[in-house]
Amino acid sequence: MRLAFAKFTAFLSDTLWSKQGQMGLLQDWIPWLVGLFINPVTLGYYLWSFQAIDKVIQDLETSDVLEIDKLEIDQFVINLYSQK
């Protein structure tokens, strides 16, 4: 999505190809590296970590290691995000 937006913006500003003293978007390797490799890896990591944390919480809920009070957790989260 970002790469498509960057290409559209570069097309509108006429900076897709290089001109005297500048490098065009299609010739610069950094946006391509970020758009094609780094962004999907980062997104995949966040999706994996959310699932892993959810599994840990479910395992803790089913185990007898500790007691979890949903009301107390919800109240803590509400207090974190409430505006003061």
FINUDREN-838031 format. One record per atom (N, C-alpha, C): residue number from 0; residue in three letters; atom name; x negated, y negated, z negated. Coordinates in pm, 1 decimal, padded with zeros to 6 digits. Atoms other than C-alpha are relative to their C-alpha. Layout:
N
+------+------+------+----------+----------+----------+
: resi : resn : name :       c1 :       c2 :       c3 :
+------+------+------+----------+----------+----------+
:  NUM :  ALA :   CA :        X :        Y :        Z :
...
+------+------+------+----------+----------+----------+
% end
This chain:
84
+------+------+------+----------+----------+----------+
: resi : resn : name :       c1 :       c2 :       c3 :
+------+------+------+----------+----------+----------+
:    0 :  MET :    N : -00082.6 :  00119.0 :  00000.0 :
:    0 :  MET :   CA :  00000.0 :  00000.0 :  00000.0 :
:    0 :  MET :    C : -00086.9 : -00125.3 :  00000.0 :
:    1 :  ARG :    N :  00087.4 :  00117.2 :  00004.8 :
:    1 :  ARG :   CA : -00274.2 : -00244.1 : -00094.1 :
:    1 :  ARG :    C : -00078.4 : -00017.0 :  00128.3 :
:    2 :  LEU :    N :  00077.1 :  00006.8 : -00122.8 :
:    2 :  LEU :   CA : -00475.7 : -00155.3 :  00212.3 :
:    2 :  LEU :    C :  00086.6 : -00051.1 :  00115.1 :
:    3 :  ALA :    N : -00091.2 :  00049.3 : -00102.9 :
:    3 :  ALA :   CA : -00173.5 : -00214.7 :  00434.3 :
:    3 :  ALA :    C :  00024.1 : -00149.5 : -00017.9 :
:    4 :  PHE :    N : -00017.5 :  00142.9 :  00026.8 :
:    4 :  PHE :   CA : -00116.3 : -00550.6 :  00266.0 :
:    4 :  PHE :    C : -00125.0 : -00078.0 :  00038.7 :
:    5 :  ALA :    N :  00125.9 :  00066.5 : -00034.8 :
:    5 :  ALA :   CA : -00484.2 : -00638.1 :  00308.6 :
:    5 :  ALA :    C : -00014.9 : -00010.4 :  00151.1 :
:    6 :  LYS :    N :  00008.9 :  00004.9 : -00146.1 :
:    6 :  LYS :   CA : -00472.7 : -00546.2 :  00677.9 :
:    6 :  LYS :    C :  00098.9 : -00100.4 :  00058.0 :
:    7 :  PHE :    N : -00099.3 :  00096.4 : -00047.0 :
:    7 :  PHE :   CA : -00155.3 : -00748.3 :  00728.8 :
:    7 :  PHE :    C : -00047.0 : -00142.9 : -00024.7 :
:    8 :  THR :    N :  00050.0 :  00133.7 :  00032.7 :
:    8 :  THR :   CA : -00306.1 : -01049.6 :  00553.1 :
:    8 :  THR :    C : -00118.1 : -00036.8 :  00088.9 :
:    9 :  ALA :    N :  00114.2 :  00026.4 : -00087.3 :
:    9 :  ALA :   CA : -00628.4 : -01018.6 :  00752.0 :
:    9 :  ALA :    C :  00044.9 : -00025.3 :  00143.7 :
:   10 :  PHE :    N : -00053.2 :  00023.8 : -00134.2 :
:   10 :  PHE :   CA : -00426.9 : -00998.0 :  01072.7 :
:   10 :  PHE :    C :  00056.8 : -00140.8 :  00011.0 :
:   11 :  LEU :    N : -00059.2 :  00133.8 : -00002.4 :
:   11 :  LEU :   CA : -00233.4 : -01313.5 :  00985.7 :
:   11 :  LEU :    C : -00105.6 : -00110.2 : -00005.9 :
:   12 :  SER :    N :  00103.4 :  00103.1 :  00014.4 :
:   12 :  SER :   CA : -00546.9 : -01503.2 :  00887.6 :
:   12 :  SER :    C : -00110.5 :  00013.5 :  00104.7 :
:   13 :  ASP :    N :  00095.7 : -00022.9 : -00108.1 :
:   13 :  ASP :   CA : -00737.7 : -01372.7 :  01191.5 :
:   13 :  ASP :    C : -00140.1 :  00031.0 : -00053.5 :
:   14 :  THR :    N :  00128.9 : -00040.6 :  00056.7 :
:   14 :  THR :   CA : -01012.0 : -01213.1 :  00980.6 :
:   14 :  THR :    C : -00019.2 :  00151.7 :  00005.8 :
:   15 :  LEU :    N :  00020.3 : -00143.3 : -00014.5 :
:   15 :  LEU :   CA : -00982.3 : -00851.4 :  01092.8 :
:   15 :  LEU :    C : -00139.2 :  00031.0 :  00053.5 :
:   16 :  TRP :    N :  00131.7 : -00020.9 : -00060.6 :
:   16 :  TRP :   CA : -01299.0 : -00878.5 :  01301.2 :
:   16 :  TRP :    C : -00091.6 : -00113.8 : -00038.6 :
:   17 :  SER :    N :  00096.5 :  00100.1 :  00045.7 :
:   17 :  SER :   CA : -01614.3 : -01067.1 :  01218.0 :
:   17 :  SER :    C : -00011.4 : -00115.6 :  00098.3 :
:   18 :  LYS :    N :  00029.2 :  00121.2 : -00075.8 :
:   18 :  LYS :   CA : -01688.4 : -01415.5 :  01334.0 :
:   18 :  LYS :    C : -00136.6 : -00047.4 : -00046.5 :
:   19 :  GLN :    N :  00130.3 :  00054.1 :  00037.0 :
:   19 :  GLN :   CA : -01999.7 : -01625.7 :  01302.0 :
:   19 :  GLN :    C : -00006.9 : -00025.8 : -00150.7 :
:   20 :  GLY :    N :  00023.5 :  00023.9 :  00141.7 :
:   20 :  GLY :   CA : -02118.8 : -01604.9 :  00940.4 :
:   20 :  GLY :    C :  00094.6 :  00071.7 : -00094.9 :
:   21 :  GLN :    N : -00089.5 : -00073.6 :  00089.4 :
:   21 :  GLN :   CA : -01850.4 : -01369.9 :  00803.8 :
:   21 :  GLN :    C :  00017.7 :  00143.2 :  00049.4 :
:   22 :  MET :    N : -00025.5 : -00139.2 : -00035.9 :
:   22 :  MET :   CA : -01759.3 : -01002.2 :  00799.5 :
:   22 :  MET :    C :  00150.3 :  00023.0 : -00002.6 :
:   23 :  GLY :    N : -00142.6 : -00026.4 : -00007.7 :
:   23 :  GLY :   CA : -01413.5 : -00892.8 :  00909.1 :
:   23 :  GLY :    C :  00039.3 :  00118.2 : -00086.8 :
:   24 :  LEU :    N : -00051.2 : -00107.1 :  00086.2 :
:   24 :  LEU :   CA : -01194.9 : -00658.6 :  00705.6 :
:   24 :  LEU :    C : -00025.9 :  00138.2 :  00059.1 :
:   25 :  LEU :    N :  00017.9 : -00131.1 : -00061.6 :
:   25 :  LEU :   CA : -01221.7 : -00374.4 :  00956.2 :
:   25 :  LEU :    C : -00146.4 :  00043.2 :  00005.3 :
:   26 :  GLN :    N :  00141.8 : -00034.8 : -00002.3 :
:   26 :  GLN :   CA : -01603.7 : -00388.8 :  00942.0 :
:   26 :  GLN :    C : -00060.9 :  00006.3 : -00139.3 :
:   27 :  ASP :    N :  00049.4 : -00004.2 :  00137.8 :
:   27 :  ASP :   CA : -01640.3 : -00417.4 :  00563.4 :
:   27 :  ASP :    C :  00039.9 :  00133.7 : -00061.1 :
:   28 :  TRP :    N : -00026.8 : -00135.1 :  00049.8 :
:   28 :  TRP :   CA : -01667.3 : -00074.4 :  00397.4 :
:   28 :  TRP :    C :  00057.3 :  00000.7 : -00142.1 :
:   29 :  ILE :    N : -00046.1 :  00000.9 :  00139.7 :
:   29 :  ILE :   CA : -01577.3 : -00181.5 :  00039.5 :
:   29 :  ILE :    C :  00152.4 :  00013.6 : -00010.9 :
:   30 :  PRO :    N : -00145.8 : -00020.3 :  00011.7 :
:   30 :  PRO :   CA : -01198.1 : -00225.6 :  00090.7 :
:   30 :  PRO :    C :  00043.7 :  00139.6 :  00043.1 :
:   31 :  TRP :    N : -00034.8 : -00134.7 : -00045.0 :
:   31 :  TRP :   CA : -01186.3 :  00106.1 :  00277.0 :
:   31 :  TRP :    C : -00034.1 :  00102.8 : -00107.0 :
:   32 :  LEU :    N :  00040.1 : -00091.6 :  00107.3 :
:   32 :  LEU :   CA : -01375.7 :  00284.1 : -00000.5 :
:   32 :  LEU :    C :  00098.5 : -00006.2 : -00115.7 :
:   33 :  VAL :    N : -00093.7 :  00017.2 :  00111.5 :
:   33 :  VAL :   CA : -01148.9 :  00140.2 : -00267.9 :
:   33 :  VAL :    C :  00138.6 :  00052.1 :  00037.2 :
:   34 :  GLY :    N : -00135.3 : -00037.7 : -00040.3 :
:   34 :  GLY :   CA : -00826.9 :  00192.4 : -00073.3 :
:   34 :  GLY :    C :  00018.5 :  00147.8 :  00025.7 :
:   35 :  LEU :    N : -00015.6 : -00139.7 : -00038.2 :
:   35 :  LEU :   CA : -00894.5 :  00544.9 :  00044.6 :
:   35 :  LEU :    C : -00045.0 :  00099.2 : -00106.4 :
:   36 :  PHE :    N :  00053.6 : -00096.3 :  00095.8 :
:   36 :  PHE :   CA : -01085.4 :  00700.9 : -00245.3 :
:   36 :  PHE :    C :  00023.0 : -00038.0 : -00146.1 :
:   37 :  ILE :    N : -00004.1 :  00037.4 :  00141.4 :
:   37 :  ILE :   CA : -01093.0 :  00505.4 : -00569.4 :
:   37 :  ILE :    C :  00143.3 : -00014.0 : -00050.6 :
:   38 :  ASN :    N : -00138.7 :  00017.6 :  00045.2 :
:   38 :  ASN :   CA : -00724.4 :  00407.3 : -00591.0 :
:   38 :  ASN :    C :  00073.8 :  00133.4 : -00017.5 :
:   39 :  PRO :    N : -00069.3 : -00128.2 :  00021.8 :
:   39 :  PRO :   CA : -00587.7 :  00762.5 : -00534.3 :
:   39 :  PRO :    C : -00057.1 :  00080.3 : -00116.2 :
:   40 :  VAL :    N :  00060.0 : -00073.1 :  00111.4 :
:   40 :  VAL :   CA : -00836.8 :  00910.6 : -00780.7 :
:   40 :  VAL :    C :  00046.3 : -00059.3 : -00132.5 :
:   41 :  THR :    N : -00045.5 :  00066.4 :  00122.2 :
:   41 :  THR :   CA : -00741.4 :  00653.5 : -01044.3 :
:   41 :  THR :    C :  00146.6 :  00032.4 : -00026.5 :
:   42 :  LEU :    N : -00141.6 : -00032.6 :  00015.9 :
:   42 :  LEU :   CA : -00370.2 :  00713.0 : -00985.0 :
:   42 :  LEU :    C :  00017.9 :  00145.1 : -00044.0 :
:   43 :  GLY :    N : -00007.2 : -00140.4 :  00039.2 :
:   43 :  GLY :   CA : -00420.3 :  01089.0 : -01006.7 :
:   43 :  GLY :    C : -00042.0 :  00022.2 : -00143.9 :
:   44 :  TYR :    N :  00045.0 : -00012.6 :  00139.0 :
:   44 :  TYR :   CA : -00610.0 :  01051.9 : -01333.5 :
:   44 :  TYR :    C :  00109.4 : -00045.1 : -00096.4 :
:   45 :  TYR :    N : -00105.5 :  00048.1 :  00089.1 :
:   45 :  TYR :   CA : -00331.5 :  00846.4 : -01490.0 :
:   45 :  TYR :    C :  00118.8 :  00095.3 : -00002.2 :
:   46 :  LEU :    N : -00109.9 : -00096.2 : -00002.3 :
:   46 :  LEU :   CA : -00064.5 :  01091.0 : -01374.6 :
:   46 :  LEU :    C : -00034.7 :  00125.4 : -00079.2 :
:   47 :  TRP :    N :  00044.3 : -00118.6 :  00074.2 :
:   47 :  TRP :   CA : -00266.7 :  01383.6 : -01512.0 :
:   47 :  TRP :    C : -00003.2 : -00028.5 : -00149.9 :
:   48 :  SER :    N :  00012.7 :  00029.1 :  00143.2 :
:   48 :  SER :   CA : -00335.6 :  01209.2 : -01844.1 :
:   48 :  SER :    C :  00136.0 : -00014.9 : -00066.0 :
:   49 :  PHE :    N : -00133.9 :  00011.4 :  00057.8 :
:   49 :  PHE :   CA :  00032.5 :  01124.8 : -01898.5 :
:   49 :  PHE :    C :  00059.7 :  00138.1 : -00024.0 :
:   50 :  GLN :    N : -00051.3 : -00135.1 :  00017.4 :
:   50 :  GLN :   CA :  00124.7 :  01489.1 : -01845.7 :
:   50 :  GLN :    C : -00074.0 :  00072.1 : -00112.3 :
:   51 :  ALA :    N :  00078.6 : -00066.1 :  00104.2 :
:   51 :  ALA :   CA : -00159.3 :  01607.1 : -02070.9 :
:   51 :  ALA :    C :  00040.3 : -00050.5 : -00137.8 :
:   52 :  ILE :    N : -00040.2 :  00056.7 :  00129.0 :
:   52 :  ILE :   CA : -00057.4 :  01370.8 : -02351.8 :
:   52 :  ILE :    C :  00139.0 :  00050.4 : -00037.6 :
:   53 :  ASP :    N : -00133.9 : -00051.6 :  00026.9 :
:   53 :  ASP :   CA :  00305.2 :  01481.2 : -02318.0 :
:   53 :  ASP :    C : -00006.9 :  00144.6 : -00048.2 :
:   54 :  LYS :    N :  00016.5 : -00139.8 :  00042.8 :
:   54 :  LYS :   CA :  00195.1 :  01845.9 : -02348.9 :
:   54 :  LYS :    C : -00055.4 :  00007.4 : -00142.1 :
:   55 :  VAL :    N :  00055.1 :  00001.7 :  00136.0 :
:   55 :  VAL :   CA : -00009.6 :  01766.1 : -02660.5 :
:   55 :  VAL :    C :  00107.9 : -00036.5 : -00100.7 :
:   56 :  ILE :    N : -00107.9 :  00041.1 :  00090.1 :
:   56 :  ILE :   CA :  00287.9 :  01590.9 : -02818.9 :
:   56 :  ILE :    C :  00101.1 :  00113.8 : -00016.7 :
:   57 :  GLN :    N : -00093.8 : -00112.6 :  00010.0 :
:   57 :  GLN :   CA :  00517.1 :  01884.3 : -02736.7 :
:   57 :  GLN :    C : -00058.0 :  00112.7 : -00084.5 :
:   58 :  ASP :    N :  00064.4 : -00104.2 :  00081.5 :
:   58 :  ASP :   CA :  00265.6 :  02129.3 : -02885.1 :
:   58 :  ASP :    C : -00001.2 : -00038.4 : -00147.5 :
:   59 :  LEU :    N : -00000.8 :  00044.9 :  00139.2 :
:   59 :  LEU :   CA :  00241.2 :  01920.4 : -03201.5 :
:   59 :  LEU :    C :  00139.9 :  00008.4 : -00060.2 :
:   60 :  GLU :    N : -00137.0 : -00007.0 :  00050.0 :
:   60 :  GLU :   CA :  00619.7 :  01905.6 : -03229.9 :
:   60 :  GLU :    C :  00039.5 :  00143.7 : -00034.4 :
:   61 :  THR :    N : -00038.2 : -00139.1 :  00024.6 :
:   61 :  THR :   CA :  00652.1 :  02284.0 : -03210.0 :
:   61 :  THR :    C : -00086.7 :  00067.1 : -00106.2 :
:   62 :  SER :    N :  00087.3 : -00062.3 :  00098.9 :
:   62 :  SER :   CA :  00363.1 :  02357.3 : -03444.4 :
:   62 :  SER :    C :  00038.9 : -00045.1 : -00141.3 :
:   63 :  ASP :    N : -00024.1 :  00035.5 :  00139.6 :
:   63 :  ASP :   CA :  00372.4 :  02346.4 : -03823.3 :
:   63 :  ASP :    C : -00114.6 : -00082.3 : -00057.7 :
:   64 :  VAL :    N :  00117.3 :  00074.1 :  00046.0 :
:   64 :  VAL :   CA :  00055.9 :  02137.3 : -03840.3 :
:   64 :  VAL :    C :  00040.6 : -00132.2 : -00064.0 :
:   65 :  LEU :    N : -00044.8 :  00127.2 :  00057.0 :
:   65 :  LEU :   CA :  00237.4 :  01810.5 : -03901.2 :
:   65 :  LEU :    C :  00146.7 : -00020.6 :  00028.1 :
:   66 :  GLU :    N : -00140.0 :  00034.5 : -00018.2 :
:   66 :  GLU :   CA :  00582.4 :  01667.4 : -03934.7 :
:   66 :  GLU :    C :  00009.7 : -00126.2 :  00083.1 :
:   67 :  ILE :    N : -00018.6 :  00115.2 : -00086.4 :
:   67 :  ILE :   CA :  00701.7 :  01428.6 : -03669.2 :
:   67 :  ILE :    C :  00141.7 : -00051.8 : -00020.7 :
:   68 :  ASP :    N : -00129.4 :  00065.1 :  00018.3 :
:   68 :  ASP :   CA :  00979.5 :  01185.1 : -03743.5 :
:   68 :  ASP :    C :  00023.5 : -00091.7 :  00120.0 :
:   69 :  LYS :    N : -00026.1 :  00076.3 : -00122.3 :
:   69 :  LYS :   CA :  01121.0 :  01056.9 : -03413.3 :
:   69 :  LYS :    C :  00042.3 : -00143.5 : -00030.8 :
:   70 :  LEU :    N : -00046.1 :  00133.5 :  00036.4 :
:   70 :  LEU :   CA :  01287.7 :  00762.0 : -03584.1 :
:   70 :  LEU :    C : -00118.0 : -00089.5 : -00038.2 :
:   71 :  GLU :    N :  00117.6 :  00077.5 :  00041.5 :
:   71 :  GLU :   CA :  00957.6 :  00649.9 : -03737.7 :
:   71 :  GLU :    C : -00086.7 : -00036.0 :  00121.4 :
:   72 :  ILE :    N :  00078.0 :  00027.2 : -00121.7 :
:   72 :  ILE :   CA :  00778.1 :  00679.4 : -03403.0 :
:   72 :  ILE :    C :  00068.4 : -00106.2 :  00084.7 :
:   73 :  ASP :    N : -00073.6 :  00099.0 : -00078.6 :
:   73 :  ASP :   CA :  01051.0 :  00487.2 : -03222.3 :
:   73 :  ASP :    C : -00008.5 : -00138.0 : -00062.7 :
:   74 :  GLN :    N :  00009.4 :  00128.0 :  00068.5 :
:   74 :  GLN :   CA :  01043.0 :  00214.0 : -03485.6 :
:   74 :  GLN :    C : -00138.9 : -00060.7 :  00017.5 :
:   75 :  PHE :    N :  00136.5 :  00047.0 : -00018.6 :
:   75 :  PHE :   CA :  00663.4 :  00187.4 : -03454.6 :
:   75 :  PHE :    C : -00018.7 : -00056.5 :  00140.5 :
:   76 :  VAL :    N :  00012.7 :  00046.0 : -00138.3 :
:   76 :  VAL :   CA :  00685.3 :  00155.7 : -03076.5 :
:   76 :  VAL :    C :  00077.5 : -00128.7 :  00020.8 :
:   77 :  ILE :    N : -00080.0 :  00121.8 : -00013.1 :
:   77 :  ILE :   CA :  00961.4 : -00104.0 : -03097.8 :
:   77 :  ILE :    C : -00073.0 : -00118.2 : -00063.3 :
:   78 :  ASN :    N :  00073.4 :  00107.7 :  00066.1 :
:   78 :  ASN :   CA :  00753.3 : -00308.4 : -03342.2 :
:   78 :  ASN :    C : -00122.5 : -00043.5 :  00081.2 :
:   79 :  LEU :    N :  00115.5 :  00035.9 : -00082.6 :
:   79 :  LEU :   CA :  00453.6 : -00294.0 : -03107.2 :
:   79 :  LEU :    C :  00037.9 : -00092.7 :  00112.5 :
:   80 :  TYR :    N : -00038.6 :  00073.0 : -00120.0 :
:   80 :  TYR :   CA :  00643.3 : -00431.3 : -02811.5 :
:   80 :  TYR :    C :  00099.3 : -00112.9 : -00023.5 :
:   81 :  SER :    N : -00094.5 :  00108.4 :  00023.7 :
:   81 :  SER :   CA :  00882.6 : -00671.4 : -02980.1 :
:   81 :  SER :    C : -00072.7 : -00133.5 : -00006.4 :
:   82 :  GLN :    N :  00059.9 :  00133.4 :  00001.7 :
:   82 :  GLN :   CA :  00816.4 : -01040.2 : -02939.3 :
:   82 :  GLN :    C :  00018.2 : -00060.0 : -00138.2 :
:   83 :  LYS :    N : -00006.1 :  00060.3 :  00133.3 :
:   83 :  LYS :   CA :  00737.5 : -01227.9 : -03253.7 :
:   83 :  LYS :    C :  00035.3 : -00145.7 :  00008.4 :
+------+------+------+----------+----------+----------+
% end
